[in-house]
Amino acid sequence: MSRRHPRSVVVELRNDSCSGCNVRLRQMLTTDIRRGEKIVQCESCTRILFVARPVPAPAPTR
C-alpha cells in the first residue's frame, strides 16, 4: 500500500467521500464509518477511513 499511497493510508470521510481519492461512498459504508465499530476501507483506493469528531473544550479552571 505504501507504493500506491506514499503520503497517507488513513484519511477522513468528508461529505460522504473519501478525502484520499474523492470518490463518493455508498451509504452503507458511510454509516459503518460513522458508527466507528469496525475498520472500513475505501472501495476505490483501499485507504482506511475515519470521521473526525470534535474535541470537547477543557473545563474552565478557577
PDB file of N, CA, C and O in Angstrom, chain B, residues numbered from 101:
ATOM      1  N   MET B 101       0.819  -1.193   0.000  1.00  0.00           N
ATOM      2  CA  MET B 101       0.000   0.000   0.000  1.00  0.00           C
ATOM      3  C   MET B 101       0.862   1.256   0.000  1.00  0.00           C
ATOM      4  O   MET B 101       0.451   2.277  -0.551  1.00  0.00           O
ATOM      5  N   SER B 102       2.023   1.207   0.592  1.00  0.00           N
ATOM      6  CA  SER B 102       2.847   2.401   0.675  1.00  0.00           C
ATOM      7  C   SER B 102       3.323   2.879  -0.694  1.00  0.00           C
ATOM      8  O   SER B 102       3.561   4.074  -0.866  1.00  0.00           O
ATOM      9  N   ARG B 103       3.469   1.996  -1.660  1.00  0.00           N
ATOM     10  CA  ARG B 103       3.868   2.431  -3.000  1.00  0.00           C
ATOM     11  C   ARG B 103       2.733   3.163  -3.707  1.00  0.00           C
ATOM     12  O   ARG B 103       2.961   4.144  -4.415  1.00  0.00           O
ATOM     13  N   ARG B 104       1.519   2.682  -3.512  1.00  0.00           N
ATOM     14  CA  ARG B 104       0.373   3.312  -4.167  1.00  0.00           C
ATOM     15  C   ARG B 104      -0.004   4.621  -3.497  1.00  0.00           C
ATOM     16  O   ARG B 104      -0.429   5.561  -4.169  1.00  0.00           O
ATOM     17  N   HIS B 105       0.148   4.696  -2.178  1.00  0.00           N
ATOM     18  CA  HIS B 105      -0.271   5.868  -1.408  1.00  0.00           C
ATOM     19  C   HIS B 105       0.827   6.247  -0.419  1.00  0.00           C
ATOM     20  O   HIS B 105       0.684   6.017   0.782  1.00  0.00           O
ATOM     21  N   PRO B 106       1.909   6.819  -0.906  1.00  0.00           N
ATOM     22  CA  PRO B 106       3.036   7.081  -0.016  1.00  0.00           C
ATOM     23  C   PRO B 106       2.756   8.113   1.068  1.00  0.00           C
ATOM     24  O   PRO B 106       3.466   8.141   2.073  1.00  0.00           O
ATOM     25  N   ARG B 107       1.758   8.953   0.902  1.00  0.00           N
ATOM     26  CA  ARG B 107       1.530  10.025   1.866  1.00  0.00           C
ATOM     27  C   ARG B 107       0.600   9.637   3.007  1.00  0.00           C
ATOM     28  O   ARG B 107       0.891   9.944   4.163  1.00  0.00           O
ATOM     29  N   SER B 108      -0.504   8.976   2.712  1.00  0.00           N
ATOM     30  CA  SER B 108      -1.448   8.668   3.780  1.00  0.00           C
ATOM     31  C   SER B 108      -2.213   7.387   3.479  1.00  0.00           C
ATOM     32  O   SER B 108      -2.678   7.163   2.361  1.00  0.00           O
ATOM     33  N   VAL B 109      -2.328   6.566   4.494  1.00  0.00           N
ATOM     34  CA  VAL B 109      -3.111   5.341   4.357  1.00  0.00           C
ATOM     35  C   VAL B 109      -4.408   5.436   5.151  1.00  0.00           C
ATOM     36  O   VAL B 109      -5.304   4.607   4.990  1.00  0.00           O
ATOM     37  N   VAL B 110      -4.504   6.454   6.011  1.00  0.00           N
ATOM     38  CA  VAL B 110      -5.719   6.703   6.784  1.00  0.00           C
ATOM     39  C   VAL B 110      -6.178   8.113   6.450  1.00  0.00           C
ATOM     40  O   VAL B 110      -5.431   9.076   6.626  1.00  0.00           O
ATOM     41  N   VAL B 111      -7.416   8.232   5.964  1.00  0.00           N
ATOM     42  CA  VAL B 111      -7.922   9.537   5.537  1.00  0.00           C
ATOM     43  C   VAL B 111      -9.323   9.774   6.093  1.00  0.00           C
ATOM     44  O   VAL B 111     -10.020   8.842   6.494  1.00  0.00           O
ATOM     45  N   GLU B 112      -9.708  11.027   6.105  1.00  0.00           N
ATOM     46  CA  GLU B 112     -11.001  11.432   6.657  1.00  0.00           C
ATOM     47  C   GLU B 112     -12.133  11.260   5.643  1.00  0.00           C
ATOM     48  O   GLU B 112     -11.949  11.467   4.443  1.00  0.00           O
ATOM     49  N   LEU B 113     -13.288  10.882   6.144  1.00  0.00           N
ATOM     50  CA  LEU B 113     -14.513  10.880   5.356  1.00  0.00           C
ATOM     51  C   LEU B 113     -15.038  12.308   5.354  1.00  0.00           C
ATOM     52  O   LEU B 113     -15.308  12.871   6.414  1.00  0.00           O
ATOM     53  N   ARG B 114     -15.183  12.896   4.171  1.00  0.00           N
ATOM     54  CA  ARG B 114     -15.679  14.277   4.060  1.00  0.00           C
ATOM     55  C   ARG B 114     -16.816  14.316   3.049  1.00  0.00           C
ATOM     56  O   ARG B 114     -16.652  13.909   1.899  1.00  0.00           O
ATOM     57  N   ASN B 115     -17.963  14.808   3.484  1.00  0.00           N
ATOM     58  CA  ASN B 115     -19.137  14.914   2.602  1.00  0.00           C
ATOM     59  C   ASN B 115     -19.448  13.585   1.923  1.00  0.00           C
ATOM     60  O   ASN B 115     -19.743  13.536   0.729  1.00  0.00           O
ATOM     61  N   ASP B 116     -19.376  12.507   2.704  1.00  0.00           N
ATOM     62  CA  ASP B 116     -19.654  11.147   2.227  1.00  0.00           C
ATOM     63  C   ASP B 116     -18.691  10.686   1.134  1.00  0.00           C
ATOM     64  O   ASP B 116     -19.016   9.787   0.359  1.00  0.00           O
ATOM     65  N   SER B 117     -17.509  11.297   1.071  1.00  0.00           N
ATOM     66  CA  SER B 117     -16.495  10.925   0.086  1.00  0.00           C
ATOM     67  C   SER B 117     -15.166  10.656   0.777  1.00  0.00           C
ATOM     68  O   SER B 117     -14.884  11.195   1.847  1.00  0.00           O
ATOM     69  N   CYS B 118     -14.365   9.822   0.154  1.00  0.00           N
ATOM     70  CA  CYS B 118     -13.008   9.555   0.628  1.00  0.00           C
ATOM     71  C   CYS B 118     -12.165  10.791   0.336  1.00  0.00           C
ATOM     72  O   CYS B 118     -12.122  11.250  -0.805  1.00  0.00           O
ATOM     73  N   SER B 119     -11.494  11.334   1.348  1.00  0.00           N
ATOM     74  CA  SER B 119     -10.672  12.522   1.111  1.00  0.00           C
ATOM     75  C   SER B 119      -9.341  12.160   0.454  1.00  0.00           C
ATOM     76  O   SER B 119      -8.571  13.049   0.090  1.00  0.00           O
ATOM     77  N   GLY B 120      -9.067  10.877   0.299  1.00  0.00           N
ATOM     78  CA  GLY B 120      -7.851  10.459  -0.383  1.00  0.00           C
ATOM     79  C   GLY B 120      -8.003  10.434  -1.890  1.00  0.00           C
ATOM     80  O   GLY B 120      -7.116  10.881  -2.617  1.00  0.00           O
ATOM     81  N   CYS B 121      -9.140   9.905  -2.367  1.00  0.00           N
ATOM     82  CA  CYS B 121      -9.343   9.783  -3.819  1.00  0.00           C
ATOM     83  C   CYS B 121     -10.587  10.525  -4.307  1.00  0.00           C
ATOM     84  O   CYS B 121     -10.856  10.560  -5.508  1.00  0.00           O
ATOM     85  N   ASN B 122     -11.346  11.118  -3.381  1.00  0.00           N
ATOM     86  CA  ASN B 122     -12.538  11.917  -3.695  1.00  0.00           C
ATOM     87  C   ASN B 122     -13.685  11.128  -4.316  1.00  0.00           C
ATOM     88  O   ASN B 122     -14.545  11.705  -4.982  1.00  0.00           O
ATOM     89  N   VAL B 123     -13.705   9.824  -4.107  1.00  0.00           N
ATOM     90  CA  VAL B 123     -14.805   9.001  -4.604  1.00  0.00           C
ATOM     91  C   VAL B 123     -15.927   9.007  -3.571  1.00  0.00           C
ATOM     92  O   VAL B 123     -15.681   8.828  -2.378  1.00  0.00           O
ATOM     93  N   ARG B 124     -17.145   9.211  -4.028  1.00  0.00           N
ATOM     94  CA  ARG B 124     -18.314   9.188  -3.138  1.00  0.00           C
ATOM     95  C   ARG B 124     -18.603   7.739  -2.753  1.00  0.00           C
ATOM     96  O   ARG B 124     -18.621   6.849  -3.603  1.00  0.00           O
ATOM     97  N   LEU B 125     -18.830   7.519  -1.455  1.00  0.00           N
ATOM     98  CA  LEU B 125     -19.025   6.169  -0.943  1.00  0.00           C
ATOM     99  C   LEU B 125     -20.498   5.828  -0.793  1.00  0.00           C
ATOM    100  O   LEU B 125     -21.353   6.704  -0.664  1.00  0.00           O
ATOM    101  N   ARG B 126     -20.769   4.525  -0.813  1.00  0.00           N
ATOM    102  CA  ARG B 126     -22.140   4.052  -0.617  1.00  0.00           C
ATOM    103  C   ARG B 126     -22.598   4.378   0.799  1.00  0.00           C
ATOM    104  O   ARG B 126     -21.789   4.439   1.725  1.00  0.00           O
ATOM    105  N   GLN B 127     -23.894   4.586   0.957  1.00  0.00           N
ATOM    106  CA  GLN B 127     -24.457   4.966   2.248  1.00  0.00           C
ATOM    107  C   GLN B 127     -24.157   3.926   3.323  1.00  0.00           C
ATOM    108  O   GLN B 127     -23.903   4.287   4.472  1.00  0.00           O
ATOM    109  N   MET B 128     -24.183   2.653   2.972  1.00  0.00           N
ATOM    110  CA  MET B 128     -23.898   1.603   3.944  1.00  0.00           C
ATOM    111  C   MET B 128     -22.486   1.772   4.526  1.00  0.00           C
ATOM    112  O   MET B 128     -22.282   1.599   5.727  1.00  0.00           O
ATOM    113  N   LEU B 129     -21.528   2.105   3.677  1.00  0.00           N
ATOM    114  CA  LEU B 129     -20.156   2.299   4.150  1.00  0.00           C
ATOM    115  C   LEU B 129     -20.037   3.536   5.029  1.00  0.00           C
ATOM    116  O   LEU B 129     -19.383   3.496   6.072  1.00  0.00           O
ATOM    117  N   THR B 130     -20.663   4.636   4.617  1.00  0.00           N
ATOM    118  CA  THR B 130     -20.560   5.857   5.419  1.00  0.00           C
ATOM    119  C   THR B 130     -21.198   5.665   6.790  1.00  0.00           C
ATOM    120  O   THR B 130     -20.718   6.215   7.782  1.00  0.00           O
ATOM    121  N   THR B 131     -22.266   4.897   6.850  1.00  0.00           N
ATOM    122  CA  THR B 131     -22.901   4.596   8.139  1.00  0.00           C
ATOM    123  C   THR B 131     -21.953   3.791   9.019  1.00  0.00           C
ATOM    124  O   THR B 131     -21.813   4.078  10.208  1.00  0.00           O
ATOM    125  N   ASP B 132     -21.303   2.786   8.442  1.00  0.00           N
ATOM    126  CA  ASP B 132     -20.339   1.976   9.198  1.00  0.00           C
ATOM    127  C   ASP B 132     -19.182   2.824   9.710  1.00  0.00           C
ATOM    128  O   ASP B 132     -18.730   2.639  10.840  1.00  0.00           O
ATOM    129  N   ILE B 133     -18.704   3.741   8.896  1.00  0.00           N
ATOM    130  CA  ILE B 133     -17.587   4.604   9.303  1.00  0.00           C
ATOM    131  C   ILE B 133     -18.013   5.494  10.462  1.00  0.00           C
ATOM    132  O   ILE B 133     -17.276   5.645  11.436  1.00  0.00           O
ATOM    133  N   ARG B 134     -19.193   6.081  10.360  1.00  0.00           N
ATOM    134  CA  ARG B 134     -19.672   6.981  11.418  1.00  0.00           C
ATOM    135  C   ARG B 134     -19.915   6.247  12.734  1.00  0.00           C
ATOM    136  O   ARG B 134     -19.719   6.819  13.806  1.00  0.00           O
ATOM    137  N   ARG B 135     -20.333   5.006  12.665  1.00  0.00           N
ATOM    138  CA  ARG B 135     -20.537   4.219  13.889  1.00  0.00           C
ATOM    139  C   ARG B 135     -19.216   3.937  14.585  1.00  0.00           C
ATOM    140  O   ARG B 135     -19.162   3.867  15.813  1.00  0.00           O
ATOM    141  N   GLY B 136     -18.162   3.777  13.818  1.00  0.00           N
ATOM    142  CA  GLY B 136     -16.841   3.554  14.392  1.00  0.00           C
ATOM    143  C   GLY B 136     -16.654   2.200  15.035  1.00  0.00           C
ATOM    144  O   GLY B 136     -15.774   2.036  15.879  1.00  0.00           O
ATOM    145  N   GLU B 137     -17.461   1.228  14.656  1.00  0.00           N
ATOM    146  CA  GLU B 137     -17.386  -0.094  15.275  1.00  0.00           C
ATOM    147  C   GLU B 137     -16.430  -1.035  14.556  1.00  0.00           C
ATOM    148  O   GLU B 137     -16.031  -2.059  15.111  1.00  0.00           O
ATOM    149  N   LYS B 138     -16.060  -0.695  13.323  1.00  0.00           N
ATOM    150  CA  LYS B 138     -15.132  -1.548  12.584  1.00  0.00           C
ATOM    151  C   LYS B 138     -14.298  -0.701  11.636  1.00  0.00           C
ATOM    152  O   LYS B 138     -14.640   0.443  11.340  1.00  0.00           O
ATOM    153  N   ILE B 139     -13.216  -1.270  11.174  1.00  0.00           N
ATOM    154  CA  ILE B 139     -12.338  -0.581  10.236  1.00  0.00           C
ATOM    155  C   ILE B 139     -12.937  -0.716   8.842  1.00  0.00           C
ATOM    156  O   ILE B 139     -13.281  -1.813   8.403  1.00  0.00           O
ATOM    157  N   VAL B 140     -13.057   0.420   8.152  1.00  0.00           N
ATOM    158  CA  VAL B 140     -13.659   0.442   6.819  1.00  0.00           C
ATOM    159  C   VAL B 140     -12.656   1.038   5.842  1.00  0.00           C
ATOM    160  O   VAL B 140     -12.029   2.061   6.118  1.00  0.00           O
ATOM    161  N   GLN B 141     -12.516   0.378   4.691  1.00  0.00           N
ATOM    162  CA  GLN B 141     -11.623   0.865   3.648  1.00  0.00           C
ATOM    163  C   GLN B 141     -12.427   1.394   2.469  1.00  0.00           C
ATOM    164  O   GLN B 141     -13.516   0.903   2.173  1.00  0.00           O
ATOM    165  N   CYS B 142     -11.879   2.396   1.803  1.00  0.00           N
ATOM    166  CA  CYS B 142     -12.475   2.914   0.579  1.00  0.00           C
ATOM    167  C   CYS B 142     -12.437   1.811  -0.471  1.00  0.00           C
ATOM    168  O   CYS B 142     -11.413   1.153  -0.652  1.00  0.00           O
ATOM    169  N   GLU B 143     -13.542   1.616  -1.152  1.00  0.00           N
ATOM    170  CA  GLU B 143     -13.608   0.572  -2.175  1.00  0.00           C
ATOM    171  C   GLU B 143     -12.783   0.930  -3.409  1.00  0.00           C
ATOM    172  O   GLU B 143     -12.441   0.054  -4.202  1.00  0.00           O
ATOM    173  N   SER B 144     -12.466   2.197  -3.571  1.00  0.00           N
ATOM    174  CA  SER B 144     -11.712   2.628  -4.739  1.00  0.00           C
ATOM    175  C   SER B 144     -10.199   2.601  -4.507  1.00  0.00           C
ATOM    176  O   SER B 144      -9.460   2.007  -5.293  1.00  0.00           O
ATOM    177  N   CYS B 145      -9.737   3.247  -3.427  1.00  0.00           N
ATOM    178  CA  CYS B 145      -8.290   3.386  -3.214  1.00  0.00           C
ATOM    179  C   CYS B 145      -7.760   2.528  -2.069  1.00  0.00           C
ATOM    180  O   CYS B 145      -6.548   2.472  -1.862  1.00  0.00           O
ATOM    181  N   THR B 146      -8.620   1.870  -1.335  1.00  0.00           N
ATOM    182  CA  THR B 146      -8.316   0.979  -0.203  1.00  0.00           C
ATOM    183  C   THR B 146      -7.755   1.687   1.029  1.00  0.00           C
ATOM    184  O   THR B 146      -7.269   1.024   1.946  1.00  0.00           O
ATOM    185  N   ARG B 147      -7.811   3.012   1.068  1.00  0.00           N
ATOM    186  CA  ARG B 147      -7.370   3.716   2.274  1.00  0.00           C
ATOM    187  C   ARG B 147      -8.375   3.464   3.399  1.00  0.00           C
ATOM    188  O   ARG B 147      -9.560   3.243   3.148  1.00  0.00           O
ATOM    189  N   ILE B 148      -7.895   3.499   4.627  1.00  0.00           N
ATOM    190  CA  ILE B 148      -8.748   3.354   5.803  1.00  0.00           C
ATOM    191  C   ILE B 148      -9.402   4.705   6.071  1.00  0.00           C
ATOM    192  O   ILE B 148      -8.743   5.744   6.024  1.00  0.00           O
ATOM    193  N   LEU B 149     -10.696   4.682   6.352  1.00  0.00           N
ATOM    194  CA  LEU B 149     -11.458   5.918   6.531  1.00  0.00           C
ATOM    195  C   LEU B 149     -11.855   6.139   7.986  1.00  0.00           C
ATOM    196  O   LEU B 149     -12.097   5.188   8.729  1.00  0.00           O
ATOM    197  N   PHE B 150     -11.918   7.412   8.380  1.00  0.00           N
ATOM    198  CA  PHE B 150     -12.371   7.770   9.720  1.00  0.00           C
ATOM    199  C   PHE B 150     -13.191   9.049   9.643  1.00  0.00           C
ATOM    200  O   PHE B 150     -13.136   9.781   8.654  1.00  0.00           O
ATOM    201  N   VAL B 151     -13.949   9.305  10.698  1.00  0.00           N
ATOM    202  CA  VAL B 151     -14.720  10.541  10.817  1.00  0.00           C
ATOM    203  C   VAL B 151     -14.095  11.356  11.934  1.00  0.00           C
ATOM    204  O   VAL B 151     -13.928  10.866  13.051  1.00  0.00           O
ATOM    205  N   ALA B 152     -13.752  12.595  11.634  1.00  0.00           N
ATOM    206  CA  ALA B 152     -13.191  13.482  12.654  1.00  0.00           C
ATOM    207  C   ALA B 152     -14.312  13.907  13.593  1.00  0.00           C
ATOM    208  O   ALA B 152     -15.357  14.388  13.156  1.00  0.00           O
ATOM    209  N   ARG B 153     -14.084  13.728  14.859  1.00  0.00           N
ATOM    210  CA  ARG B 153     -15.056  14.148  15.862  1.00  0.00           C
ATOM    211  C   ARG B 153     -14.484  15.341  16.612  1.00  0.00           C
ATOM    212  O   ARG B 153     -13.290  15.370  16.907  1.00  0.00           O
ATOM    213  N   PRO B 154     -15.320  16.324  16.924  1.00  0.00           N
ATOM    214  CA  PRO B 154     -14.812  17.496  17.643  1.00  0.00           C
ATOM    215  C   PRO B 154     -14.283  17.117  19.021  1.00  0.00           C
ATOM    216  O   PRO B 154     -14.856  16.280  19.719  1.00  0.00           O
ATOM    217  N   VAL B 155     -13.200  17.742  19.386  1.00  0.00           N
ATOM    218  CA  VAL B 155     -12.610  17.521  20.705  1.00  0.00           C
ATOM    219  C   VAL B 155     -13.299  18.459  21.679  1.00  0.00           C
ATOM    220  O   VAL B 155     -13.356  19.665  21.434  1.00  0.00           O
ATOM    221  N   PRO B 156     -13.831  17.926  22.793  1.00  0.00           N
ATOM    222  CA  PRO B 156     -14.506  18.808  23.748  1.00  0.00           C
ATOM    223  C   PRO B 156     -13.525  19.796  24.377  1.00  0.00           C
ATOM    224  O   PRO B 156     -12.366  19.469  24.634  1.00  0.00           O
ATOM    225  N   ALA B 157     -14.011  20.992  24.613  1.00  0.00           N
ATOM    226  CA  ALA B 157     -13.179  22.018  25.240  1.00  0.00           C
ATOM    227  C   ALA B 157     -12.921  21.638  26.694  1.00  0.00           C
ATOM    228  O   ALA B 157     -13.801  21.093  27.360  1.00  0.00           O
ATOM    229  N   PRO B 158     -11.725  21.923  27.185  1.00  0.00           N
ATOM    230  CA  PRO B 158     -11.448  21.610  28.591  1.00  0.00           C
ATOM    231  C   PRO B 158     -12.308  22.467  29.517  1.00  0.00           C
ATOM    232  O   PRO B 158     -12.676  23.594  29.186  1.00  0.00           O
ATOM    233  N   ALA B 159     -12.611  21.914  30.662  1.00  0.00           N
ATOM    234  CA  ALA B 159     -13.403  22.648  31.649  1.00  0.00           C
ATOM    235  C   ALA B 159     -12.591  23.838  32.154  1.00  0.00           C
ATOM    236  O   ALA B 159     -11.383  23.723  32.360  1.00  0.00           O
ATOM    237  N   PRO B 160     -13.245  24.971  32.352  1.00  0.00           N
ATOM    238  CA  PRO B 160     -12.515  26.149  32.843  1.00  0.00           C
ATOM    239  C   PRO B 160     -11.966  25.897  34.246  1.00  0.00           C
ATOM    240  O   PRO B 160     -12.609  25.258  35.079  1.00  0.00           O
ATOM    241  N   THR B 161     -10.783  26.404  34.481  1.00  0.00           N
ATOM    242  CA  THR B 161     -10.170  26.268  35.811  1.00  0.00           C
ATOM    243  C   THR B 161     -10.412  27.531  36.610  1.00  0.00           C
ATOM    244  O   THR B 161     -10.561  28.619  36.052  1.00  0.00           O
ATOM    245  N   ARG B 162     -10.449  27.375  37.896  1.00  0.00           N
ATOM    246  CA  ARG B 162     -10.709  28.539  38.767  1.00  0.00           C
ATOM    247  C   ARG B 162      -9.457  29.022  39.401  1.00  0.00           C
ATOM    248  O   ARG B 162      -9.484  29.989  40.163  1.00  0.00           O
TER     249      ARG B 162
END
